Amino acid sequence: AEVIRHPLPNNSKFPIASAVEVTAGTTLVFHSGTTPAPADPKAERGTPAYYGDTRTQTISVFERMKKSLASQGLGFGDVVKMTVFLVGDPAKGGQMDFAGFMEGYTQYFGTEEQPNLPSRSAVQVAGLVAPLMFVEIEVITARPE
């Protein structure tokens, strides 16, 4: 069982894989979407302060996901596929804040401590389960033997 990560072409430094190959004998674990915890639980629900901006929410999602994966004996280095759902930020004219997402993402993926890169899709969606919630991320992991 093996996981083979194929880099992006042309020596791209963008921190995702063009593809990830998972060979037979590897267990795949499909992790449900994770949303952020309130950044400021004392703030009024439905206000920008409650969940924070996209960067803040992305970090919150990854911190929550790190704990969930660890409870299953997994970590970010085991992620082979990631799907990111981003809601447009009213403060950014209704556009998703991809730069804010990347500021959070690059703290967890493509680092010296965790160099493994997943294949990844990021899409803008109309909304998530709560007002001003901008980030939901789901992953597929390959459990090491």
Backbone as JSON Lines, residues from 0, in Angstrom:
{"i":0,"aa":"A","n":[0.85,-1.19,0.0],"ca":[0.0,0.0,0.0],"c":[0.88,1.24,0.0]}
{"i":1,"aa":"E","n":[0.52,2.19,-0.84],"ca":[1.37,3.36,-1.01],"c":[0.51,4.56,-1.45]}
{"i":2,"aa":"V","n":[0.97,5.75,-1.08],"ca":[0.35,6.99,-1.53],"c":[1.4,7.74,-2.34]}
{"i":3,"aa":"I","n":[1.08,8.04,-3.6],"ca":[2.01,8.75,-4.48],"c":[1.4,10.11,-4.8]}
{"i":4,"aa":"R","n":[2.12,11.17,-4.47],"ca":[1.64,12.54,-4.7],"c":[2.35,13.09,-5.94]}
{"i":5,"aa":"H","n":[1.55,13.48,-6.93],"ca":[2.09,14.02,-8.17],"c":[2.07,15.55,-8.1]}
{"i":6,"aa":"P","n":[3.24,16.2,-8.25],"ca":[3.29,17.65,-8.14],"c":[2.64,18.35,-9.33]}
{"i":7,"aa":"L","n":[2.34,19.61,-9.13],"ca":[1.85,20.44,-10.24],"c":[2.96,20.58,-11.27]}
{"i":8,"aa":"P","n":[2.62,20.81,-12.54],"ca":[3.65,20.93,-13.57],"c":[4.46,22.23,-13.44]}
{"i":9,"aa":"N","n":[5.53,22.29,-14.18],"ca":[6.38,23.49,-14.31],"c":[6.96,23.95,-12.99]}
{"i":10,"aa":"N","n":[7.25,23.01,-12.09],"ca":[7.84,23.35,-10.79],"c":[7.02,24.38,-10.02]}
{"i":11,"aa":"S","n":[5.71,24.33,-10.18],"ca":[4.82,25.27,-9.49],"c":[5.01,25.15,-7.99]}
{"i":12,"aa":"K","n":[5.0,26.27,-7.31],"ca":[5.12,26.3,-5.85],"c":[3.75,26.36,-5.18]}
{"i":13,"aa":"F","n":[2.65,26.36,-5.98],"ca":[1.32,26.4,-5.4],"c":[1.13,25.14,-4.56]}
{"i":14,"aa":"P","n":[0.67,25.26,-3.32],"ca":[0.71,24.14,-2.37],"c":[-0.44,23.13,-2.47]}
{"i":15,"aa":"I","n":[-0.59,22.54,-3.65],"ca":[-1.5,21.4,-3.82],"c":[-0.81,20.4,-4.75]}
{"i":16,"aa":"A","n":[-1.31,19.18,-4.77],"ca":[-0.83,18.17,-5.71],"c":[-1.73,18.2,-6.94]}
{"i":17,"aa":"S","n":[-1.17,17.87,-8.1],"ca":[-2.03,17.77,-9.28],"c":[-2.88,16.52,-9.2]}
{"i":18,"aa":"A","n":[-2.35,15.5,-8.54],"ca":[-3.09,14.25,-8.33],"c":[-2.43,13.5,-7.19]}
{"i":19,"aa":"V","n":[-3.22,12.65,-6.56],"ca":[-2.7,11.76,-5.51],"c":[-3.18,10.36,-5.84]}
{"i":20,"aa":"E","n":[-2.23,9.45,-5.92],"ca":[-2.52,8.06,-6.26],"c":[-2.47,7.22,-4.99]}
{"i":21,"aa":"V","n":[-3.52,6.45,-4.76],"ca":[-3.59,5.59,-3.58],"c":[-3.67,4.16,-4.09]}
{"i":22,"aa":"T","n":[-2.66,3.36,-3.77],"ca":[-2.59,2.01,-4.3],"c":[-3.46,1.05,-3.48]}
{"i":23,"aa":"A","n":[-3.7,-0.12,-4.05],"ca":[-4.52,-1.14,-3.4],"c":[-3.94,-1.48,-2.04]}
{"i":24,"aa":"G","n":[-4.82,-1.81,-1.13],"ca":[-4.4,-2.19,0.21],"c":[-4.36,-1.04,1.19]}
{"i":25,"aa":"T","n":[-4.7,0.16,0.72],"ca":[-4.73,1.34,1.59],"c":[-6.18,1.62,1.95]}
{"i":26,"aa":"T","n":[-6.43,1.88,3.22],"ca":[-7.79,2.19,3.67],"c":[-8.05,3.67,3.5]}
{"i":27,"aa":"L","n":[-9.14,4.0,2.81],"ca":[-9.55,5.39,2.66],"c":[-10.57,5.72,3.74]}
{"i":28,"aa":"V","n":[-10.44,6.9,4.32],"ca":[-11.38,7.39,5.33],"c":[-11.97,8.69,4.81]}
{"i":29,"aa":"F","n":[-13.29,8.73,4.69],"ca":[-14.0,9.9,4.19],"c":[-14.48,10.72,5.39]}
{"i":30,"aa":"H","n":[-13.89,11.88,5.57],"ca":[-14.18,12.73,6.73],"c":[-15.26,13.74,6.36]}
{"i":31,"aa":"S","n":[-16.28,13.85,7.16],"ca":[-17.36,14.8,6.9],"c":[-16.85,16.23,6.9]}
{"i":32,"aa":"G","n":[-17.64,17.11,6.3],"ca":[-17.3,18.52,6.28],"c":[-17.17,19.08,7.68]}
{"i":33,"aa":"T","n":[-16.19,19.96,7.86],"ca":[-15.95,20.62,9.14],"c":[-16.16,22.11,8.94]}
{"i":34,"aa":"T","n":[-16.87,22.72,9.88],"ca":[-17.13,24.16,9.85],"c":[-16.44,24.8,11.05]}
{"i":35,"aa":"P","n":[-16.33,26.13,11.06],"ca":[-15.6,26.79,12.14],"c":[-16.39,26.87,13.44]}
{"i":36,"aa":"A","n":[-15.65,26.95,14.53],"ca":[-16.24,27.3,15.83],"c":[-16.37,28.82,15.86]}
{"i":37,"aa":"P","n":[-17.25,29.35,16.69],"ca":[-17.32,30.81,16.8],"c":[-15.97,31.39,17.22]}
{"i":38,"aa":"A","n":[-15.55,32.45,16.53],"ca":[-14.3,33.14,16.89],"c":[-14.5,33.95,18.16]}
{"i":39,"aa":"D","n":[-15.7,34.5,18.31],"ca":[-16.05,35.28,19.5],"c":[-17.46,34.88,19.93]}
{"i":40,"aa":"P","n":[-17.57,33.83,20.77],"ca":[-18.88,33.33,21.17],"c":[-19.73,34.37,21.9]}
{"i":41,"aa":"K","n":[-19.1,35.42,22.41],"ca":[-19.86,36.47,23.1],"c":[-20.46,37.47,22.12]}
{"i":42,"aa":"A","n":[-19.98,37.46,20.88],"ca":[-20.53,38.36,19.86],"c":[-21.93,37.89,19.48]}
{"i":43,"aa":"E","n":[-22.71,38.79,18.98],"ca":[-24.07,38.44,18.56],"c":[-24.0,37.53,17.33]}
{"i":44,"aa":"R","n":[-24.78,36.44,17.38],"ca":[-24.86,35.56,16.2],"c":[-25.31,36.37,15.0]}
{"i":45,"aa":"G","n":[-24.75,36.05,13.84],"ca":[-25.13,36.76,12.63],"c":[-24.34,38.04,12.4]}
{"i":46,"aa":"T","n":[-23.39,38.33,13.3],"ca":[-22.52,39.48,13.09],"c":[-21.16,38.99,12.61]}
{"i":47,"aa":"P","n":[-20.41,39.82,11.88],"ca":[-19.09,39.38,11.39],"c":[-18.14,38.93,12.49]}
{"i":48,"aa":"A","n":[-18.26,39.48,13.67],"ca":[-17.36,39.11,14.77],"c":[-17.59,37.69,15.26]}
{"i":49,"aa":"Y","n":[-18.8,37.15,15.08],"ca":[-19.14,35.84,15.65],"c":[-18.22,34.74,15.12]}
{"i":50,"aa":"Y","n":[-18.1,34.6,13.8],"ca":[-17.22,33.58,13.21],"c":[-15.88,34.15,12.74]}
{"i":51,"aa":"G","n":[-15.8,35.45,12.51],"ca":[-14.58,36.05,12.0],"c":[-14.51,35.99,10.49]}
{"i":52,"aa":"D","n":[-13.39,36.45,9.95],"ca":[-13.2,36.48,8.5],"c":[-12.79,35.1,7.98]}
{"i":53,"aa":"T","n":[-12.59,35.01,6.68],"ca":[-12.27,33.72,6.06],"c":[-10.98,33.12,6.62]}
{"i":54,"aa":"R","n":[-9.95,33.92,6.81],"ca":[-8.69,33.42,7.37],"c":[-8.92,32.83,8.76]}
{"i":55,"aa":"T","n":[-9.6,33.58,9.61],"ca":[-9.89,33.12,10.97],"c":[-10.7,31.83,10.95]}
{"i":56,"aa":"Q","n":[-11.71,31.78,10.08],"ca":[-12.55,30.59,9.99],"c":[-11.76,29.39,9.47]}
{"i":57,"aa":"T","n":[-10.88,29.62,8.5],"ca":[-10.07,28.53,7.94],"c":[-9.2,27.9,9.03]}
{"i":58,"aa":"I","n":[-8.55,28.74,9.82],"ca":[-7.71,28.23,10.91],"c":[-8.56,27.46,11.92]}
{"i":59,"aa":"S","n":[-9.73,27.97,12.24],"ca":[-10.63,27.28,13.16],"c":[-11.03,25.91,12.62]}
{"i":60,"aa":"V","n":[-11.38,25.86,11.33],"ca":[-11.75,24.59,10.71],"c":[-10.59,23.6,10.81]}
{"i":61,"aa":"F","n":[-9.39,24.03,10.47],"ca":[-8.25,23.1,10.51],"c":[-7.91,22.67,11.93]}
{"i":62,"aa":"E","n":[-8.06,23.54,12.9],"ca":[-7.82,23.14,14.29],"c":[-8.84,22.1,14.74]}
{"i":63,"aa":"R","n":[-10.11,22.3,14.37],"ca":[-11.14,21.32,14.72],"c":[-10.9,20.0,13.99]}
{"i":64,"aa":"M","n":[-10.53,20.1,12.71],"ca":[-10.28,18.9,11.91],"c":[-9.07,18.14,12.44]}
{"i":65,"aa":"K","n":[-8.03,18.86,12.86],"ca":[-6.83,18.21,13.4],"c":[-7.21,17.31,14.57]}
{"i":66,"aa":"K","n":[-8.05,17.8,15.46],"ca":[-8.49,17.01,16.62],"c":[-9.31,15.81,16.18]}
{"i":67,"aa":"S","n":[-10.21,16.02,15.24],"ca":[-11.06,14.93,14.77],"c":[-10.22,13.85,14.09]}
{"i":68,"aa":"L","n":[-9.31,14.25,13.23],"ca":[-8.45,13.27,12.56],"c":[-7.59,12.53,13.57]}
{"i":69,"aa":"A","n":[-7.03,13.24,14.54],"ca":[-6.19,12.6,15.56],"c":[-6.97,11.55,16.34]}
{"i":70,"aa":"S","n":[-8.25,11.8,16.58],"ca":[-9.07,10.83,17.31],"c":[-9.25,9.54,16.52]}
{"i":71,"aa":"Q","n":[-8.96,9.6,15.22],"ca":[-9.06,8.42,14.35],"c":[-7.68,7.89,13.98]}
{"i":72,"aa":"G","n":[-6.64,8.41,14.63],"ca":[-5.28,7.97,14.34],"c":[-4.74,8.52,13.04]}
{"i":73,"aa":"L","n":[-5.25,9.67,12.61],"ca":[-4.86,10.27,11.34],"c":[-4.35,11.69,11.56]}
{"i":74,"aa":"G","n":[-3.73,12.25,10.54],"ca":[-3.26,13.63,10.6],"c":[-3.33,14.26,9.22]}
{"i":75,"aa":"F","n":[-2.93,15.52,9.14],"ca":[-2.99,16.23,7.86],"c":[-2.09,15.6,6.8]}
{"i":76,"aa":"G","n":[-1.02,14.94,7.21],"ca":[-0.16,14.26,6.26],"c":[-0.84,13.09,5.56]}
{"i":77,"aa":"D","n":[-1.97,12.64,6.11],"ca":[-2.72,11.53,5.52],"c":[-3.79,12.0,4.55]}
{"i":78,"aa":"V","n":[-4.02,13.3,4.45],"ca":[-5.07,13.83,3.57],"c":[-4.63,13.68,2.12]}
{"i":79,"aa":"V","n":[-5.48,13.04,1.31],"ca":[-5.18,12.86,-0.11],"c":[-6.09,13.7,-1.0]}
{"i":80,"aa":"K","n":[-7.26,14.08,-0.52],"ca":[-8.21,14.88,-1.3],"c":[-8.91,15.84,-0.36]}
{"i":81,"aa":"M","n":[-9.04,17.09,-0.79],"ca":[-9.71,18.11,0.0],"c":[-10.68,18.87,-0.9]}
{"i":82,"aa":"T","n":[-11.88,19.07,-0.38],"ca":[-12.86,19.92,-1.06],"c":[-13.18,21.07,-0.12]}
{"i":83,"aa":"V","n":[-13.03,22.28,-0.63],"ca":[-13.21,23.49,0.16],"c":[-14.42,24.25,-0.38]}
{"i":84,"aa":"F","n":[-15.35,24.57,0.51],"ca":[-16.53,25.35,0.17],"c":[-16.37,26.72,0.82]}
{"i":85,"aa":"L","n":[-16.34,27.76,0.0],"ca":[-16.16,29.13,0.5],"c":[-17.37,29.97,0.11]}
{"i":86,"aa":"V","n":[-17.89,30.69,1.07],"ca":[-19.01,31.6,0.83],"c":[-18.44,32.99,0.57]}
{"i":87,"aa":"G","n":[-19.06,33.72,-0.34],"ca":[-18.63,35.08,-0.6],"c":[-18.78,35.95,0.64]}
{"i":88,"aa":"D","n":[-17.78,36.77,0.88],"ca":[-17.77,37.67,2.04],"c":[-18.38,39.0,1.64]}
{"i":89,"aa":"P","n":[-19.45,39.43,2.32],"ca":[-20.05,40.73,1.98],"c":[-19.03,41.87,2.02]}
{"i":90,"aa":"A","n":[-18.03,41.77,2.9],"ca":[-16.99,42.8,3.0],"c":[-16.07,42.8,1.78]}
{"i":91,"aa":"K","n":[-16.15,41.74,0.96],"ca":[-15.32,41.63,-0.25],"c":[-16.21,41.67,-1.49]}
{"i":92,"aa":"G","n":[-17.32,42.36,-1.41],"ca":[-18.21,42.48,-2.56],"c":[-18.9,41.19,-2.94]}
{"i":93,"aa":"G","n":[-19.04,40.26,-1.98],"ca":[-19.71,38.99,-2.25],"c":[-18.81,37.95,-2.88]}
{"i":94,"aa":"Q","n":[-17.54,38.24,-3.02],"ca":[-16.59,37.27,-3.58],"c":[-15.96,36.46,-2.46]}
{"i":95,"aa":"M","n":[-15.63,35.21,-2.76],"ca":[-14.92,34.4,-1.76],"c":[-13.54,35.01,-1.54]}
{"i":96,"aa":"D","n":[-13.07,34.91,-0.32],"ca":[-11.76,35.44,0.05],"c":[-10.73,34.32,-0.07]}
{"i":97,"aa":"F","n":[-10.32,34.03,-1.31],"ca":[-9.39,32.93,-1.54],"c":[-8.04,33.21,-0.89]}
{"i":98,"aa":"A","n":[-7.6,34.45,-0.92],"ca":[-6.32,34.81,-0.29],"c":[-6.38,34.56,1.22]}
{"i":99,"aa":"G","n":[-7.49,34.92,1.85],"ca":[-7.66,34.66,3.28],"c":[-7.65,33.17,3.57]}
{"i":100,"aa":"F","n":[-8.32,32.39,2.71],"ca":[-8.3,30.93,2.86],"c":[-6.86,30.42,2.77]}
{"i":101,"aa":"M","n":[-6.12,30.87,1.76],"ca":[-4.75,30.39,1.57],"c":[-3.85,30.76,2.74]}
{"i":102,"aa":"E","n":[-4.08,31.91,3.37],"ca":[-3.28,32.29,4.54],"c":[-3.46,31.28,5.66]}
{"i":103,"aa":"G","n":[-4.67,30.75,5.81],"ca":[-4.9,29.71,6.8],"c":[-4.37,28.36,6.35]}
{"i":104,"aa":"Y","n":[-4.68,27.99,5.11],"ca":[-4.3,26.68,4.56],"c":[-2.79,26.45,4.64]}
{"i":105,"aa":"T","n":[-2.01,27.46,4.28],"ca":[-0.56,27.28,4.21],"c":[0.1,27.18,5.58]}
{"i":106,"aa":"Q","n":[-0.66,27.34,6.63],"ca":[-0.13,27.08,7.98],"c":[-0.14,25.58,8.3]}
{"i":107,"aa":"Y","n":[-0.89,24.81,7.51],"ca":[-1.08,23.38,7.79],"c":[-0.59,22.46,6.68]}
{"i":108,"aa":"F","n":[-0.51,22.95,5.46],"ca":[-0.13,22.12,4.31],"c":[1.03,22.75,3.55]}
{"i":109,"aa":"G","n":[1.99,21.91,3.16],"ca":[3.15,22.41,2.44],"c":[4.16,23.09,3.34]}
{"i":110,"aa":"T","n":[4.13,22.74,4.61],"ca":[5.07,23.31,5.58],"c":[6.25,22.35,5.76]}
{"i":111,"aa":"E","n":[7.27,22.82,6.42],"ca":[8.42,21.95,6.71],"c":[7.98,20.78,7.59]}
{"i":112,"aa":"E","n":[7.1,21.06,8.56],"ca":[6.62,20.01,9.47],"c":[5.64,19.06,8.78]}
{"i":113,"aa":"Q","n":[4.89,19.56,7.8],"ca":[3.86,18.75,7.15],"c":[3.88,19.07,5.65]}
{"i":114,"aa":"P","n":[4.82,18.45,4.91],"ca":[4.99,18.79,3.49],"c":[4.01,18.11,2.54]}
{"i":115,"aa":"N","n":[3.24,17.11,3.01],"ca":[2.34,16.38,2.11],"c":[1.23,17.29,1.62]}
{"i":116,"aa":"L","n":[1.02,17.28,0.29],"ca":[-0.01,18.13,-0.31],"c":[-1.14,17.27,-0.86]}
{"i":117,"aa":"P","n":[-2.39,17.65,-0.6],"ca":[-3.52,16.91,-1.15],"c":[-3.88,17.43,-2.54]}
{"i":118,"aa":"S","n":[-4.62,16.62,-3.29],"ca":[-5.31,17.19,-4.44],"c":[-6.46,18.0,-3.83]}
{"i":119,"aa":"R","n":[-6.83,19.1,-4.48],"ca":[-7.78,19.99,-3.81],"c":[-8.64,20.73,-4.82]}
{"i":120,"aa":"S","n":[-9.9,20.92,-4.44],"ca":[-10.82,21.79,-5.18],"c":[-11.34,22.82,-4.21]}
{"i":121,"aa":"A","n":[-11.5,24.05,-4.67],"ca":[-12.09,25.12,-3.85],"c":[-13.16,25.79,-4.69]}
{"i":122,"aa":"V","n":[-14.36,25.85,-4.15],"ca":[-15.48,26.44,-4.89],"c":[-16.22,27.46,-4.02]}
{"i":123,"aa":"Q","n":[-16.8,28.45,-4.68],"ca":[-17.66,29.39,-3.97],"c":[-19.08,28.84,-4.0]}
{"i":124,"aa":"V","n":[-19.72,28.85,-2.84],"ca":[-21.1,28.38,-2.71],"c":[-21.96,29.53,-2.2]}
{"i":125,"aa":"A","n":[-23.27,29.38,-2.36],"ca":[-24.2,30.45,-1.97],"c":[-24.26,30.65,-0.46]}
{"i":126,"aa":"G","n":[-24.13,29.56,0.29],"ca":[-24.22,29.7,1.74],"c":[-23.94,28.39,2.44]}
{"i":127,"aa":"L","n":[-23.69,28.48,3.74],"ca":[-23.5,27.31,4.59],"c":[-24.58,27.31,5.66]}
{"i":128,"aa":"V","n":[-24.42,26.54,6.72],"ca":[-25.51,26.32,7.67],"c":[-25.82,27.5,8.58]}
{"i":129,"aa":"A","n":[-24.93,28.48,8.68],"ca":[-25.17,29.62,9.56],"c":[-24.8,30.91,8.83]}
{"i":130,"aa":"P","n":[-25.47,32.01,9.16],"ca":[-25.13,33.29,8.54],"c":[-23.68,33.68,8.82]}
{"i":131,"aa":"L","n":[-23.02,34.18,7.79],"ca":[-21.63,34.65,7.85],"c":[-20.62,33.55,8.19]}
{"i":132,"aa":"M","n":[-21.03,32.3,8.01],"ca":[-20.09,31.18,8.05],"c":[-19.56,31.07,6.62]}
{"i":133,"aa":"F","n":[-18.25,31.23,6.46],"ca":[-17.66,31.31,5.12],"c":[-16.9,30.06,4.68]}
{"i":134,"aa":"V","n":[-16.61,29.12,5.59],"ca":[-15.7,28.01,5.26],"c":[-16.25,26.67,5.75]}
{"i":135,"aa":"E","n":[-16.27,25.69,4.85],"ca":[-16.49,24.29,5.21],"c":[-15.51,23.48,4.39]}
{"i":136,"aa":"I","n":[-14.86,22.52,5.03],"ca":[-13.85,21.71,4.35],"c":[-14.11,20.24,4.66]}
{"i":137,"aa":"E","n":[-14.07,19.4,3.6],"ca":[-14.14,17.96,3.8],"c":[-12.9,17.33,3.18]}
{"i":138,"aa":"V","n":[-12.47,16.23,3.77],"ca":[-11.25,15.58,3.29],"c":[-11.45,14.07,3.18]}
{"i":139,"aa":"I","n":[-10.61,13.48,2.34],"ca":[-10.46,12.03,2.26],"c":[-9.02,11.75,2.67]}
{"i":140,"aa":"T","n":[-8.85,10.81,3.57],"ca":[-7.51,10.44,4.04],"c":[-7.2,9.01,3.64]}
{"i":141,"aa":"A","n":[-5.91,8.72,3.57],"ca":[-5.43,7.36,3.33],"c":[-4.75,6.91,4.62]}
{"i":142,"aa":"R","n":[-5.34,5.9,5.25],"ca":[-4.8,5.42,6.53],"c":[-3.51,4.63,6.28]}
{"i":143,"aa":"P","n":[-2.44,5.05,6.95],"ca":[-1.18,4.31,6.77],"c":[-1.3,2.9,7.34]}
{"i":144,"aa":"E","n":[-0.59,1.99,6.73],"ca":[-0.62,0.59,7.17],"c":[0.23,0.42,8.41]}
